[in-house]
Amino acid sequence: MKKKTIIVVIVSLLLLGFSSMNYSNVKAESVTSAGYYAEVSADPADLYSSTGSDLSETLPYKSTWKIGHIINESNNTQLYRVGSDEYLNSKQSFLYQKRPEVIGVSDASGQVPVYDHNFVESTEVALKSNTYWYSDTVIYTSSGMPFARVATDEYVPFYEVTSESFTQAF
């Protein structure tokens, strides 16, 4: 009888403890902005707070950062959150998404133009038309036009892509 009383008291205390706990409702959403990453294109890139003030800290050239929140500024730039209140300016970096695929490219001229991450056409490199290339990332112009990376800092616009074969990323 004494054992049953002790068990009842313990269970009652546990139930009382759990019933008095505070629960919070949270909105389930991704911690990143749609799977975007930023690559630093300045040497080095400055970090800013969410209010736009310079933090006197920098990020190294060509380093890659997973993006959290994106702030659109009034001067046609964006701030990409890379830390708790540490933001990278879009003028010193560029956004990309991982998208592994094999693409076929074609252009009526026989050569497909290649662009850098600033969307400047290369005068030295072009791809032969009707060839296939592995691409691992996609970047977007400010108007939303996607460009697929085919080599380091070499991108082709999707209007030149004639076929896509998605691969599995590991």
ZAKOL-630513 format. One line per field, with one value per residue (C-alpha): residue number from 0; residue in three letters; x, y, z. Coordinates in steps of 0.02 Angstrom, whole numbers, plus 50000, padded with zeros to 5 digits. Example, Ala and Ser with C-alpha at 12.3 -4.5 7.8 and 13.67 -1.06 7.14 Angstrom:
% residues 2
guti = 0  1;
lotor = ALA  SER;
x = 50615  50684;
y = 49775  49947;
z = 50390  50357;
% end
This chain:
% residues 170
guti = 0  1  2  3  4  5  6  7  8  9  10  11  12  13  14  15  16  17  18  19  20  21  22  23  24  25  26  27  28  29  30  31  32  33  34  35  36  37  38  39  40  41  42  43  44  45  46  47  48  49  50  51  52  53  54  55  56  57  58  59  60  61  62  63  64  65  66  67  68  69  70  71  72  73  74  75  76  77  78  79  80  81  82  83  84  85  86  87  88  89  90  91  92  93  94  95  96  97  98  99  100  101  102  103  104  105  106  107  108  109  110  111  112  113  114  115  116  117  118  119  120  121  122  123  124  125  126  127  128  129  130  131  132  133  134  135  136  137  138  139  140  141  142  143  144  145  146  147  148  149  150  151  152  153  154  155  156  157  158  159  160  161  162  163  164  165  166  167  168  169;
lotor = MET  LYS  LYS  LYS  THR  ILE  ILE  VAL  VAL  ILE  VAL  SER  LEU  LEU  LEU  LEU  GLY  PHE  SER  SER  MET  ASN  TYR  SER  ASN  VAL  LYS  ALA  GLU  SER  VAL  THR  SER  ALA  GLY  TYR  TYR  ALA  GLU  VAL  SER  ALA  ASP  PRO  ALA  ASP  LEU  TYR  SER  SER  THR  GLY  SER  ASP  LEU  SER  GLU  THR  LEU  PRO  TYR  LYS  SER  THR  TRP  LYS  ILE  GLY  HIS  ILE  ILE  ASN  GLU  SER  ASN  ASN  THR  GLN  LEU  TYR  ARG  VAL  GLY  SER  ASP  GLU  TYR  LEU  ASN  SER  LYS  GLN  SER  PHE  LEU  TYR  GLN  LYS  ARG  PRO  GLU  VAL  ILE  GLY  VAL  SER  ASP  ALA  SER  GLY  GLN  VAL  PRO  VAL  TYR  ASP  HIS  ASN  PHE  VAL  GLU  SER  THR  GLU  VAL  ALA  LEU  LYS  SER  ASN  THR  TYR  TRP  TYR  SER  ASP  THR  VAL  ILE  TYR  THR  SER  SER  GLY  MET  PRO  PHE  ALA  ARG  VAL  ALA  THR  ASP  GLU  TYR  VAL  PRO  PHE  TYR  GLU  VAL  THR  SER  GLU  SER  PHE  THR  GLN  ALA  PHE;
x = 50000  50142  50224  50063  50045  50224  50196  50032  50119  50264  50147  50040  50193  50253  50082  50071  50245  50207  50039  50119  50251  50239  50229  50267  50199  50327  50308  50401  50503  50673  50818  50890  50819  50765  50932  51036  51221  51332  51508  51619  51679  51774  51945  51896  51709  51645  51514  51367  51231  51046  51036  51175  51314  51490  51545  51732  51744  51777  51752  51887  51881  51794  51727  51552  51412  51240  51114  50981  50873  50889  50862  50820  50897  50833  50992  50956  51070  51035  51108  51128  51129  51280  51282  51164  51172  51309  51264  51359  51324  51268  51395  51535  51459  51334  51195  51183  51085  51152  51076  51177  51132  51200  51146  51148  51185  51151  51157  51121  51293  51379  51453  51366  51422  51493  51470  51550  51452  51424  51339  51479  51506  51679  51776  51896  51784  51632  51558  51536  51353  51266  51382  51343  51412  51400  51330  51322  51250  51132  51139  51002  51000  50903  50758  50760  50847  50945  51124  51204  51386  51491  51664  51739  51657  51589  51400  51282  51109  50962  50895  51045  51006  50918  50913  50931  50967  50964  51090  51081  51185  51270;
y = 50000  50118  50086  50129  50291  50343  50303  50402  50552  50546  50532  50675  50786  50746  50784  50945  50995  50960  51049  51208  51217  51358  51307  51419  51410  51442  51466  51326  51397  51376  51457  51509  51611  51476  51385  51534  51554  51706  51708  51854  51946  52087  52070  52081  52113  52223  52164  52273  52269  52255  52446  52462  52522  52457  52327  52350  52164  52080  51916  51841  51844  51695  51630  51556  51590  51515  51656  51691  51844  51964  52151  52259  52431  52590  52614  52459  52345  52201  52145  51956  51892  51781  51793  51841  52027  52019  52061  52055  52189  52132  52249  52144  51973  51877  51753  51578  51418  51242  51153  51005  50961  50926  51057  51060  51230  51295  51458  51492  51573  51410  51485  51512  51670  51653  51783  51816  51834  52019  51967  52040  51942  51866  51918  51772  51621  51547  51372  51272  51256  51087  51032  50970  51041  50998  51142  51145  51318  51449  51637  51762  51936  52071  52037  51851  51778  51621  51587  51415  51399  51291  51335  51448  51618  51566  51564  51536  51614  51493  51556  51465  51303  51175  51026  50990  50827  50845  50749  50697  50798  50709;
z = 50000  50043  49872  49779  49876  49833  49648  49647  49728  49603  49452  49521  49543  49367  49291  49391  49331  49148  49155  49221  49082  48957  48775  48629  48454  48319  48134  48045  47902  47828  47919  47752  47611  47486  47489  47434  47461  47436  47369  47417  47261  47348  47429  47571  47593  47734  47858  47907  48040  47995  48006  47876  47991  47957  48087  48048  48011  47844  47752  47640  47450  47368  47534  47529  47655  47680  47677  47807  47790  47643  47669  47517  47534  47453  47348  47241  47344  47461  47626  47650  47829  47860  48051  48193  48148  48017  47837  47674  47542  47369  47290  47366  47335  47229  47266  47195  47219  47209  47059  46994  46815  46643  46516  46328  46250  46076  45980  45796  45777  45825  45984  46151  46243  46419  46558  46727  46891  46852  46688  46582  46422  46400  46246  46269  46299  46214  46212  46054  46007  46030  46172  46348  46511  46695  46798  46987  47025  46957  46979  46934  46859  46950  46832  46875  46720  46773  46719  46742  46794  46678  46748  46881  46857  46686  46661  46516  46507  46515  46349  46271  46365  46255  46374  46559  46648  46836  46940  47120  47244  47388;
% end
